[in-house]
Amino acid sequence: AEVRRVTLTNHGKEAVDRKDVNVYARSTNGGRSFTSAAGSPLTLPVDIEHSERYVASDDHFPARSITLDGNDDPVIAVQPYGKAHEIVRFDHRSKEWTAPEPSPNGAAKLVNDGRGSIWAFSSGPTVFRSPDKPPFRWQLVAQSGGQWGHPRVVYDEREKAFYLHLLRCRDWARADRRVGARQVLRGRA
């Protein structure tokens, strides 16, 4: 299933009135049509008045990470202004978005590996894993005492490996690291 994130910007009469309104839309056909998390069709172009917000207030940065859980429901890492990342998810039973929950170690990146686990990545790097069906039970898998931050993660399904792009916090030097799922699990044992 293809997941698309839509962030609409509501421009007021003055630039200082700008607010980011975080909404969710899903396409399974390359963007020709979109649905809400509950499966209701959305009219294109998607606008603020007819959109599904995944956080109730406008005091959040646009989401940087969206994945699907084992029920095919969206799980989103959100960040309120000036606070640590949180996780919201769509509950298909209640047809509602959950209240924000703390993200493990402030993890900003969530990835479903398609094999029953959701992985959460935070600075350090620090890696957590949970079964991909709620309730999420995060377990620490790997932790580095390093000064590496802002993880960018790509999961290679064929190799069953994560590729991490990290910035060194001390002098912002770039680093690329390959972390295989098996290596991470070995590091946990």
SULPEJO-V413075 format. One line per field, one symbol per residue. ss: DSSP state (H for helix, E for strand, C for the rest). phi: phi as a letter, one per 40 degrees, with the letter a starting at -180 (. if undefined). burial: # if it has 9 or more other C-alpha atoms within 8 Angstrom, else .. A space follows every 10 residues. Layout:
ss = ???
phi = ???
burial = ???
This chain:
ss = CCEEEEEEEE CCCCHHHCEE EEEEEECCCC CCCEECCCCC EECCCCCHHH CEECCCCCCE EEEEEEEECC CCCEEEEEEE CCCCEEEEEE ECCCCEECCC EECHHHCCEE EECCCCEEEE EECEEEEEEE ECCCCCCCEE EEEEEEEEEE EEEEEECCCC EEEEEEEECC CCCEEEEEEE HHHHHHHHC
phi = .cbbbbbbbc cccbdcccbc bcbbabbbbg gcabbcccgc cbccccbccb bbccbcbccb cdcbababcc cgccbbcbbc dgbccbbbac ccccgbcccd bcccfgdbbb bccgbhbbbb bbdhcbbbba dcbcccbcbc baabccbbbf cbbbbcdccf bcbbbbbccc bfccabbbbc dcccccccc
burial = ..#.#.##.# #......#.# ########.. ..#####... .#.....#.. #.###..#.# ###.#####. ..######## ...####### ##....#... .##..##### ###..##### ########## ##.......# ###...###. #.#.##...# #########. ........## #..##....
